[in-house]
Amino acid sequence: MRIHSKNDFVAGLCIGGFGIFVLLEASALPYLSEYGPGPGLLPLWLGTGLVAFAVLLIVSTLMYPDSEQVSWRKITGPAAAWIGFVITTGLLGRLGFTVSFALFSFFLVLLMERRSLLAAVNAAVSLAVAFYLIFVFSLGVPLPSGPWGF
């Protein structure tokens, strides 16, 4: 059997591996609680879905020829955005949601969308303030705060 798209095959293996990891972690959590669904319900079904879609991707890669080859140039943009998101998630505990989200928005607008510095600063500040006003003031939802209290 010949693999028609190495990219999809490797992506399927990675997604499947992550799905198996989620399933293993979810198995340690209770599926039900005395009040209804337990903390293991969502991760269990999320892991199951990830594994199922990974199997579909791998099988379709093996069965059907690839109509378009994916180049590294097409992958770098989404990969950079994903890496920025992962870094932002890591900064949440140190800088808080508002500052981390502002930095992520700044990165997306300036580097990914290639807009001006003024547009990036405007988008970052506007979005961070909007999220803060909506969640903290309007809804009363506490967001992770940084050393500056916001």
Order of alpha helices (4+ residues) and beta strands (2+ residues): alpha-beta-beta-alpha-alpha-alpha
